[in-house]
Amino acid sequence: MSPEVRATYRVQLHKDFGFHAAAEIVPYLAELGISHLYCSPYLQARPGSTHGYDVVDQSRISDELGGPDAHRHLCETLATHGMSHVLDVVPNHMTVTDRANEWWWDVLKHGPSSHFAPYFDIDWDPPEAKLHRKILVPILGDHYGRVLRSGDIRLEREGDEYLVRYFEHVLPVAPGSVVGAETYEDTDALHLLLERQHYQLAFWRSAGRELNYRRFFSINDLAALRMDNPDVFDGVHELVLQLVREGRLEGLRIDHIDGLRDPEAYLTQLRSWCPRAYLVVEKILEPGERLRETWPVEGTTGYDFLNSVYGLLLDPAGEPALTETYESFVSASIDLHDLKRESKTLLMETELATDLERLTDLFADICQGHRDYRDYTRVDMRDALRETIAAFPVYRTYVSPASGRVTPQDTEYVGEAVDDARRVRPDLVDLLGFLQSILLLEVDGEIAAALALRFQQTTGPVMAKGVEDTVFYVYNRFAGLNEVGGDPGTFGLSVADFHEEMARAQRDWPGSMLATSTHDTKRSEDVRARLALLSEIPRQWADATRRWAETNAHHKQGDMPDRNTEYLLYQTLVGAWPLSTERAVTFTEKAAREAKVNTSWIDPRPDYEAALADFVRAILSDERFAADLEAFVAPLVTPGRINSLTQTLVKLTAPGIPDIYQGTEVWDLSLVDPDNRRPVDYQQLRNLADRTGHADVDDDGGAKLHVVKTALAVRRELPDAFGKSSTYEPLVARGSAADHVVAFARAGTVVAIAPRLPLGLGGEWGDTTIELPTGRWVERLSDTAWQGVVALRGLTERSPVALLVRA
């Protein structure tokens, strides 16, 4: 790990906040104590990109962000302030709907003979004969024949080149396919010309079942790259690694590592090219899952920490009552395990059906060559795959046919999934056993290896789309747990278990990122911090939701919106209040579409969405409801901020590298994107930083900013207390409120003490004490001195949290 990486600050770059704008905030970030700016992808993306993940040219720095000169200015500004930056790198996919992607354009033009054809994960010989040596291009708004007759598909000439145009979409014409001097204004002639191309235009709905290239999840515009191809690796990383070698870039965040065919092989190669760089991977770890120790990285991007520290804020005693309230409100008992299986199955039958079909093709070829399994039908094989994937407990396994690597973890996860599938389909026991042996590399042959590899690239998208983008908007028992990398069924984490996790992190991954908000979180850290309080007052919450449902019943249009969405809305309003009407409408529409129950992105229901929007507007303009909501939220504001300070201080002092998402150094009540991508007023933050010197839980965010500045100053002064050679020692409180505190020491020189479950605590520490390590200590947030056994009521008199440094 690069020893200079102390703390990162994530910014979302786009045309309205490019390199020059980022350079302008560098002095503020340096004052804050940040060592590395953490940038969203900034290689050339499609025009108007708001996030940078839709890359079209890996060899250029984005023109919309300012181009090479502005980028150089940013790097020089960072260097002037003793800083550098970390870049979000996208190795898995590229955008293929923009002509600027020369690789894809050449593939469309020349087909399998293109030099770049091996760069993309394309099946040139799928079961559909019509797609033999062709790429399906599902961009049409209706069936091909109707669109062709409508005249919306046109042949155009641009210099010496012919192009096919369909509204904003432009595609190349294969050399020699335009015959003679025909104008192709005739529909039949144009059809024959299109039939001679290396692609087939199609209705966008056909993508789900017939698309013959791998995508990023279910996004047709993002075609997956074959990163195992050395030429692809070189092409994608040449510019980025040049920046690393020149010292302008010190760290890489690898996006969607699970999309790659062999993540460990990729990371090993990357590490060999940049041995001193700070490397972290976007890896979602399910509960109990560990990052592979053989990966040559510093750790993850921090979702595992996000969910662990949040667990500290929850009162497990409130879980039964919250469950009862939810099930009573929606008049249903929802089994989370079954819901996950159903949602993942739904995705494999719709948006990700083509991925399942490609696996089935491989499985069928293998079974045909084994006499014990060849009589199983294609439907049987598809079902076996579907049930196994639906039951898969983690994003993926990491077996490697090239090296023969199969770890005990891989064996455990495949076995768990197959056992679950057998319970659902006992008639396929033998076939499932054969599939298990293939996935664990016990069956020889190239096709068996291909199935094992592709299976691993499929389970992740199914998990992400089926669980995090579906279940997390359907199972609304407690929205605070429905977060990336989280488990809605795991309610709370004991202090002892948290200490155990942090001790393991210090031992195994001391350089891993620590996140509490990101560009992908569904709710900001402060929204979740306030929602956590509901676990302490489940009965009051039950009374409130019953009362609000009665108050607002007359605003509904029949049974729209449904009770489940209504319940999520009330949690959202409590967590993010004050919340504008339009922000609330935008969130609820997105949540409803993600849930895929009453409407969806693919099949939106205008009547339901209109009724939902009308309901949100009506209740927020209802003075009776608004007053009741305000009265419920008001007592939660200060305790919610105390929760926020707890997770902030813990993040800034726990083992790892703390990351701050743009604007969250002060109170931030943002929801899922686009809400969390709103512009940040950095002038206001600079003004606040200039006058911040206290940790009272005030109204302007100064308290949180003070904790951030103070803790980062301590990290800068005492780097050995937080580095790879540091230690993590739990401190145990004693007394009547001992369960309400989490405390630990770092390397015997820094101590962090923070409250938990603040409503139950009520600010009354009573006789609760904590014994500091030997010596004299200075509490840096309040500039007071302490030693020995300390009463928490005195220690926290001026600040809810305490950060002590050995004097």
N, C-alpha and C positions, 0 to 999 in steps of 0.2 A: 504494500500500500504506500502511495506517495505520502510522506509525512506532512506535507503542507496542507492536505485536505482536512479542514477543521469543521467547516459548516458550509452547506450549500443553500442557494436561494433560487428556486425554480421560477422562470419567467416563460410566458407563452408569447412567442414572437409571431407577428403578422404584419401586414402592410402598414397598419396604423401604429405599430410598436415594433420598429425594426432595430437595426444595429445602433443607429445614432441615439434613438430613445433609450436603448439599454445602456449605452455608454453614459448617458446623462444621470442615471441612478447609481452608477458605480461609487461615487463618493459617499452617498448615503449608505450603501451596502457595506462599504469599508468601515464606516463609523459604527454601523450596527454590529460588526464583528464577523461578517461573512468572509470566507476565504475563497469561495468559488461560485461564480455565477453558473447556474444550471439551466442550459438553454434547450428549448424544444427544438425539433429537427430544423436545420437551416440550409440544407442542400436544396437545389432548385425543385420546387413543388409546382403543382398546377396553379395557374393564375387565380388569385383570390383565396388561396388556401388560408384557413384560419388556425391551422395547427401544425402543418409541415409534414404530416405522416404520408401524404399523397405525393411522394417524390416522383419526378419525371426524369431527372438528370442527376446522377450521382457524382458527376465530375465538376459540377458548378455550384458556387455559393449563390444563394437566392438573390435574384435581381430585385424582387419586390421588397426584400428586407434591407436593401442598400447596396448589394453586390460586394465584390472583393475589397474595394477601398473602404467602405463603411465597416466591413468586418475587420479589416486591419486596424481601423481607428478604435473599435471596441477592444481588440486585443491589446493595443498599446495603452489604452486608458486603464484596463485592468492591471497591466504590468506596472503602470505608474503608481497604483495604489496597493501594490504588493499582492495582487490577486491573479487568478487565472479562471478557467471555466471548464465545465463538464458539458458534453454534447450528447443529446439523445440521438442515437444512431438506429436506422431502420433497415436491417438486413433481410427481412423476410419478404417484402413485397414492394411493388411500384405501381403507380397509377398508369392505367393503359387506355384511358379515354382522351388523352391529350397528345397531339402530334409531336410535342416536344420530347416524348419518350421515343428516342430514335431506335432503341432496341426493339420495342414492341412494334413500332411502325414497320421495321424491316421484316419482322416475322409475319405480319399481316400481308406484306407485299410479296415475300418470297416463300412463305410457308415452311415446311420442314427443311428445305434446303438453305434457309437463312443461317448465317453465321451465328445469329443470336437465338435460334430456336432452342438449343440446349440450355439457354439461360433461364427459361421459364419451365414450370412444372406442367407440361401439356401432354395430354393423352392423344396422340395422333391417330390411334386406331381403336376408338371406343366401340362398344357393341352396336351403336347406331351407325348403320352403313352410310347414312347421309353425311356423317361427320368424319368419314375416312380422310385423313390428311387435311382436315379443315379445322378451324377454330370457330366455335359458336360465339357470335357477338350479339348478345341479347339486349339490344338498345331500342327496339321498336315499341311504339305505344299500343300496337294492335297486331293482329296476325299478319304475317308477311304479305300474303296475297292482297289483303285489303289495303295495306299501306302502299304496296306497289301500285295498285290501281288508282290510289288517291293522288299520285304524282309527287308525294313527299320525298321519295328517293330519287336523286338526280345524279347524272354524270356531268362533271365539270372538267374544264381544262385549265391548268395552271402552268403556263410556260410549256415545257415539253412533257409535262406530267398530267395524267388523268387522275381525277379524284371522284370518289363516291360521297355524296353529301346527304345527310338526313338531319335536318334542322341544324343544331350546333355540332353534330357529330360528323367528322370527316375521316374517311378511310382511303388507303392507297389502292391503286389498281395494279394487278400483276402485270409485269412486262409482257408484251405480246398478246395480251388478252383482248385488247381492242382491235377488232378486225376491220380493215379497210377504212372507209370514210363515213361509216354509219353515224348518225346523230344520236341514236339510242333514245329518241323521244318516244318510240313505240314501246309499249309495255312488254311485249314478248321479247323484243330484242334486248331490252334492259335486263330482263330476267335471265336470258341466256348468258349475258355478260357477267352478271352476278354469280351465276353457277360456275363460271370459270375462275372465280377468285379462291384464295386460300382461306377464306372465312365464309361463314353463312350467317346472314342477318336473320334475327329472330325476335319474336315477341319477348319482352323482358321477363314474363312469367315462366318462360321455358327454362330459365337458368337454374331453377331449383332442382330440376331432374336431369337436365341434359348438358349442363356446362362441362366442358372437357379440359378446363385448366383449374388448378388449385388456386383458391383465393385467400385473402385475409378474412377469416370467419365467413360471413355470407355476403361480403361486399364485392359485387361483380367488377367494380372499377379497379380493384386492387389485386393484381395477379401476383401469385407467389413466385419467388425466385428459387433457383436451384443453388443454394449457397454452398453445397458440397462440390460444385463445379469450380475448380481453381480460377478460371477466367472470370467467373461471376464474383468470387471473393475479391479478386484484384480490382475489378471494375467498380465495385461498391465501396471499397475501402481506400482506394489510392489517395484521394484528396484528404480524407479524414486523417489517415495515418501520416500524410505529409505534414499536416498541421501539428500532429503530436511530435513528430521528429523535430520540427522547427521550434518547439517549445511554446507554441501559441495555444495549445490545447492540452490539458493534463488528465482529463478523465472522459470515459465513455459510458453511457447508459445504454444497454442493449435492449431494444424494444422487442417484445413478443419472442423471447428466446425459445419458447416451446413450439413455435411454428417451424423451426429448422429441423432438418432430417436427423442430424446428430449434433445436438447443442454442445456436448463436451468436445468433440473434434473441432467444431468451429471455434470455441473459446480457446482451446489449446493453440490453434493456429494464430488467432488474434493476439494472444498473450506473447507468442514468439515474435510478433511484429512490433509490439509495444510493451516490453517487459516491465517498464516502470510506471505505466499509466494506471490510474485509478479506474477499475472496471466493476460495474455492478449490472445485474440483470433484472429485467422486469419478469419476475417469477412469482406466480401465485402459489403459495404453500397452503394446502388444506390443513385443518387441525391435526396435529400430531406428525405431519410430514416435515422432513428436514431437507434443507438444501444439500445437494450432493457434494460431499467433502472433496471429491476429486476435481471439481470445477476450479480452474485457476482464476478466481474472481475474489473481490473483497466481500461480496454478499449480494443481497437483493436491494430493490428500490424501496423497501420498507413497509409493505402492506402487512407483513407478519407482525411487525412491531405495532403498527397502528391498531390492530385488533387486540393485541395483548394489553397495551396500556389502556385501551377503552374498557377492557374487562374489569380493571381495577375500579372503575367508576360505577359499576352496576351492583345492585344489592340482590343476590340470588334469592333472598327470602320473598322478593316481590314477584318472582316468576309465576308461581301458580295463579295468583290473583290476576296478573296481566293476561295469562292464557285464558282464564275463565271469562274475563271481560271481552276479549277479542272474539272468542267463540260464541259468546252470547250476542254480541253486536252483529256478527255476520250470520248467525244461526247455522253454524256448521262447525264440525270438528275436523281440522285439517291435519293429516299426517304428513310431516315434512319430507320424510324419506320417499313416500309414494308420490308426493308432488314433484320432487326432483326427477324421479324416474319418468313421470308422465310428461313433464316439460321437456326433458331431453329427448324423449321419444317424439314429441310433437315437432321439435326442430329437425330431427332426422327424417321426418315424413314430409317436411315442407322446405324450409330455407336451405337445409343441409342434405337434402335427399341425394343430390348428385355425389356427395362425398361418400355416402353409404353405398351407392351403386358401384362406385369404383372399387371399394373394398370387396363388394360381393363378386365382381368380375374376377378378382384375383383369387378369392376363396373358391369359386367354382372351378377355376382352372386347376387348382391344387387338388381338390376333391376328385376331379375327373381322373387323375392319375393314381388314386388310392382306392383299391377295390372295396375297402370297408366303408367308404363314405360317398362313393359316386352315385349311389341311388338316392341320396338326399336331394330334394328339389332345390332350385334356386331360391324359392321362397323360404325354405328351411334355413338355408345358409344366410340369407339376409336377416332372418329373424334372430339367428344365433349371434350375429354381429351386433344387431340393434340392441338386443337385451344385454349383451356384455358391455357395450358402450354406455348404455343407460345406467348401468350399475357401477360404472367405474368410479372409484372413490377419490381419485386425484386427477389433476389435469392430464398427466401422461406418465408413461414409463420411459426408460432410456436404454433399452437393449441396443446392442450394436452388432449386426452381423459381421461387419468388417473386422472387429476385434474379438468377437465372441463374447462380449461383455453382457452378463446377466447378473444383476445384483440381488441380494436377498430382498431388498425393497421392491424390485421389479416383480419377483416371484410372489411376494405377499399381495401386491395390488392386483395383479392379474388373477391370482387365485381367489381373492375376495370377490372380484367382479364376476368371475365364472360361476362361483358357488351361488351368488345371488341370482344369476341368470338361470341356473339349474332349478332353483326354487320356483321361478316363474314359468319355465318351460321344461318340465321333467321329461317330456317326450323327446327332447334334443340332448339328453345327457351325454351320449357318446360323441355327437358332433361338437358339442361345447368342449368336451375334453380334448378333441383334436385341435380345435381352435386355440385352446390354452397351450398346447404343445407347440403350435406354430408361433404364438406370440412370445414364447420363452426360448425360441431358436432351437427347439428339439427336432424340427423337421428340416431336412436338407433341401436345397434347391434355391435358385434365384427368385422364383415366384414367391416362395414361402418367406424369403428375406424381404422381398418387396412389400408383402402384406404386413409383416411385422412393423416395418418402418412407416408405412402409410397409416396404419392403425394408430400409431403413436402421434401422428400429425393430425388425426381426426378427433381423438378424445378431448383435446384441449378446446377447440372451437365449440364442440357440443357442450362441454361444461360451461364455458364462458357465456354462450348464447342461451343455453337452456336454464342455467342456474342464476348467474349474476345478472343477466339481462331479461330474465323472465320470472323465475321464482322470487327473486328479491323485490319484485313489484306485485307479487301475488300473495305471498305469505307475509301479511302486514301486522303480525302479532306485536312486534316491537321494531320499528323502522331503524332505530339506531344500530341494530346488529346487521342490517342488510347492506353490508359494505364489501367492497372489493377484497377478496381474500378472507372474508368473514364467514361465519356459520350462524345463521339465525337460531339454530338449536342449541348453541353453546352460550349459556347465560351467565356471564361473569367469570372472573378469574381471581382466585384467592391471592393475598399478598405473598404467601409462601410460594405458591406456584409461579407468580411473577418473578420473584427473586431467583427461583431455579432457572427460569428462562433467560434472565439477564446474565446469570453466571455462565450459562452455556454459551450465550452470545459473546461474552468477553473471551471465553476460551477458544471458540471456533470461528467466529465472524466479527472481530472487533472493528472492522472497517465497513460493515454493512450500513446502508442508509437507514435512517429513522424518520419515518413520515407520519404525519397526523392528518394532513390534507394534501391532495394532489389534483392534477387536472382531470383525473378520472373518478375521484370519489363522488359518491352520490349525495353526500351531505358534508358540509365543512366540519372541521373539528369542533367549532363552537356550537353548531346546531346539535351535533351528537352529544356534546357535553351537557347541554340543557335537557335533551331528551332522556339522558341517563337518570335524571332526577325522578322520572316517572316510576322507576323501579323502587323508589323509596316511598312513593305515595300512590300505590296502585288503587286503593279504594277511592281516593279523591278523583283520580283519573276516571275510574268507572262511572262515578256519579256525573262527572262533567260530560263525558261522551254520551251518556243516556240523555242528559238534559239538552245537549246541543242537537242531538238527533230529533228530539221532540220539537225544539224551537225551529229547526230548519226543514221539517218535513213538508211544509207547504210550498217550499221553493223547488221541490222535485217535480219532474215531469214523468208521472207514473212511477216506474221503478228505476228511473235514471236520474243520477248515477246510482250504481249498485252500492250496497252497504260496505263492501270491502274497500272500494275506492274512497268512499266517504270517510272511513276509519283512517286510512292513510292520510287523507287531507287534513284531518284534525291534528294528527301528529305533526304534520309538516307545518301547520300554522303555529302550533305551540313551539316547535323547535326554532323556527325562523322569524318569529314575530318581533318587530313589525315587518310585514311582508306586503308589498304592493299587490294590487289585484292582478295586474298583467303578469307579474312574476309567478303568482300562484296559478294562474290559468295556464301559462306555459309549462310549468312543472307537472300539473295534473294531466295535461294532454299527453306529455311524453310518458309519464308513468303508466297511463292507461294503454298506450300503444305498446309499451314494452311488456306489459302483463299479457297481452294477446288474448284476453278473455272477451271483452266487449268491443274492442277495436284493435287495430294493429297497424304497423308501418306498411305492410303489404296490402292489407285489406281494410283501410280506414272506413269507419262507419260515421258519416257526417251527422246523422241524427243523434247518435250517442255523444259524440264529441261536442256538438252544439249544446245539448242538454247539460253536459258536464261543465262547460264554460259558463253557461247561464247560471248554474247552481253556485259556482264559485263566486261569480260577480254578485249574485243576489245575497248570499250569506254575509259577504264582506261589506255590503252596503246596508245590512240589517243592523240597526243601532242596538237592538237588544242583544243579538249574538255577539257583536263586536265588543260591547261593554263586558259581557260575561267572559269572553276570551281574554280580554285585557286584564280582567280581575284575576283570572286563573294564572296567567303568565307572569304578572307583576312580581309575586313572591319567588318566582323561579329565576329571575334575571341574575341576581347577585350570587346565589348558590351555583347557578350554571357557569358563571364566570370563575368562581372558585374551582370548579371542576376543570375548566379550561386552563387555568394557571397550573393545576396539578399536572395535567398531561403535557403542558408546555415545558415545565421545569424538568419533568422526568425525561422527556425527549432530549432536552439539551444537556443532560448529565449522565444518561444511561450509556452502556457500551454501544458504540457505533458513531456514525456521522449524522448529526441532525440536519434535516432538510426543512426549509420553510417555503411554503407555496406562496406565490405573490399575493401580498396584501394581508396574509394571515398573521403577521406579527402584531396586529391589533385585532379587536373583536371583528369577526367576519361571519355573517349568518347567510352564507351562500348555499345554494342547492346544486344539483347536478348540472353539467354543461347544457346549455350555454350560460347558465346563471353564474357559474364560477369562473367564467372567462371575461366578466365585465371589466372595464378599464379601472386601473388602480390610480388613485389620486396621490402621486408620490410627493407633490409639493406639500400636501396636508401631512403626510407621514414625516417629511423632513422637519416641518414646523413642530410637530408633536415630539419628535426625537430630540429637538433642541431644548425643549423645556421639560422633558421627562426626567424625574428623579425620585419617583415614589412608586409604591406598589399597592396603593389603595385601589379597591375595585370600583373604579369611577366609570363615567359614561363615555369617555372619548377613546378608550383603548390604551391609555397611557400605562395602566398597570401591567398589561400583557407586554407592551413594548419594553417597559423597564425590566421585566424578568428576562426577556430575550437579550437585551443589551448587556445586562449584568452577567448572565450565564455565559454568553459568548466571550465577554471580556475575561472571565475566569478561565475559559478554555484556551484563550490566547496566552494568558499569563502562565498557565500550568499545563502545558501540552502533555507532559508525562502522566498526568492524572487521568487522561482520557485515551491514551494510545494503546498500541498492541501489548505493551508490557505492563499496563495498569492492572489493577485488581478491582473486584466488585465484592463488597462485604455488606450483607443485610444488617440493618440496625433494628432492634426490637424495642417497641414502646411498651410501657407498663402503665397500668391504671385502668380506670373505668371506660375510657374511650380509646383504648389501645388498638381496637379493630379499625379505627378511623384514620390511621396514619400509615403511610408508606415511606420508608427511610432507608438510605444506603450511603455507604462511603466509597469513594474512589481513591485507590492507592494511598489511603490513610491521610490524604491532604484536602479532600473536598467532601462535604456531606450535603446531601439533598434531603429535605423533609417536606412532605406535602400531605394535605388532608384528603380523605375520601369519604363518600357518603355524607355530604355536608348538611343535608336536611336532617338526618338522624343525629348528627353532631350538634347542630343548632348553635355552633360557636362556643359551646361549653366543654372545654377540655377537662374540667374538674381536676382530679389528682393525677392526670396522665403525664408521664415523664418519659424522657429518652436520655440514655447515657451516651454522651459523645466520646469518641476515642480520646485518649489522654492528650493533654495539652490545652492551650488557649486557642479559641476559635473566634473569628469575626464573621457575623452574619452580614453578607454583602448587600442585601436588598434594603436593609435598614441601618447599616453601619453601627451595629451593636456588638459587644463582646460577650462570649459565653464560654463555660467550661464545665466539665463534670456532668452530673445529673441535672438535666434542664427541664423545667416545667413548660409544657407546650403552650399553656395559656399566656405565658410571658413571651416565649419565643415568637409566637405568631400574632402578637398584639398589634404590630404595625404592618404586617403582611401575612396573608393566608399561607404562603409557602415560604420556606427558608432555604437559603443557600449559604453554607458556612465554609470558610477557608481557614486552614490552620495558620495562626498568626506567626 
